[in-house]
């Protein structure tokens, strides 16, 4: 699922080299932490959250077929502020 997420997200952003997907186990569920360039966050969220919701739907469907529970979070680093 991590490779799938990287492929989809890198195809949508202007700075694919800045994309990083990190799996973290929380309460029996895998949460994929998505880090990317701050200028690309809007592209991933999309208008009214449609793009990120579509990515979440694909992730949920794909992981359910494998018997897994997964979700995705966009992590914004506060170091630059």
C-alpha positions, -999 to 999 in steps of 0.1 A, spaced: 0 0 0 29 23 7 42 20 -29 7 26 -42 4 58 -22 38 71 -33 29 64 -69 -4 83 -67 8 112 -47 40 117 -68 18 118 -99 -2 147 -85 24 171 -71 49 195 -86 78 184 -64 77 145 -64 112 143 -49 98 159 -17 72 132 -11 77 108 17 52 82 30 59 66 64 38 38 78 31 40 115 12 14 136 -15 28 158 -41 7 176 -39 -22 152 -42 1 122 -15 13 98 -15 51 94 5 64 65 20 97 73 23 118 41 50 145 41 53 168 11 63 203 0 40 229 15 32 242 -20 18 208 -29 -5 203 1 -34 221 -17 -31 199 -47 -34 167 -26 -63 180 -6 -81 193 -37 -113 214 -38 -134 207 -7 -111 177 1 -122 157 -30 -87 146 -40 -76 134 -5 -110 117 0 -106 98 -33 -71 87 -22 -85 76 12 -112 56 -5 -88 38 -28 -65 31 2 -94 18 23 -107 -5 -6 -72 -18 -14 -63 -25 22 -97 -42 29 -90 -67 1 -59 -76 19 -76 -78 53 -58 -47 66 -69 -14 82 -52 16 68 -56 54 68 -36 84 56 -26 117 74 -10 147 59 18 158 83 29 194 81 62 200 97 63 231 119 101 236 117 98 263 90 74 285 111 
